[in-house]
Each structure stands twice: as C-alpha cells, then as structure tokens.
Amino acid sequence: MNRRTSKIILLMASLVVTSSLTSLQAQKAEKAARKRIYAVEPVYPELLKRSNIGGVVRLLIVISPKGTVDTVNQLGGNAALVEAATNAVKKWRYAPADAETTQEVSITFDPRNFR
C-alpha cells in the first residue's frame, strides 16, 4: 500500500469516527431534553423593536432536578436581546427529573411578529 492510499484510508476512518461521535452527541442531547411546563415570553426592548432590530438569541441553560433554571449562559446574539431572553428564561420551569440537565434554547426576536 502506498503512502497516498494510507492517507485516504486514515482520512475516511476519521470521518466515520467523527460522524459517529456527532450522532451520539445528538442522541444524548435528545434524551436529555426536558419538557418545558411554564414559559414567560421575553420583553422585546422597545428601542430595538421600533428600530426593526431583531435576531436569534442562543442560550445554554442548566436545569435543576426540580425543574428550575439555575444557570443561563450566552452562546450568541445581540447583547440587548440576550438580556431580555435571559430574564425570561430564568422564569421558565421544566418537568422534574432525577438529575440536573443542560439544554440549548433559541429565542427569535422579530419586530414584525413580536407582541
């Protein structure tokens, strides 16, 4: 087997391993998803709404076994929108579980469709 063939085989094997790991991570996240039983809509900052400034806020939340949101970490989004989303998400409640879970949530702020 020549050097080029060896590199191709190694590359293909690493792609298979990476694909498998990504699939396992997705399955684990799907199993960890908790049912939200109470949600508060975020307050859209009036200045941003009037200025037609929107966007998507991505947050990583830690949910206690009791179902309360313990920690909120910003993954992306406009800082003013992140603050509004964080304030709302901290009031959300999830179904109880045996252990603490982590979940990613996205909140879309669209000035045309927001109340």
Secondary structure, 3 states (H helix, E strand, C coil): CCHHHHHHHHHHHHHHHHHHHHHHHHHHHHHHCCCEEECCCCCCCHHHHHCCCCEEEEEEEEECCCCEEEEEEEEECCHHHHHHHHHHHCCCEECCCCCCEEEEEEEEECCCCCC
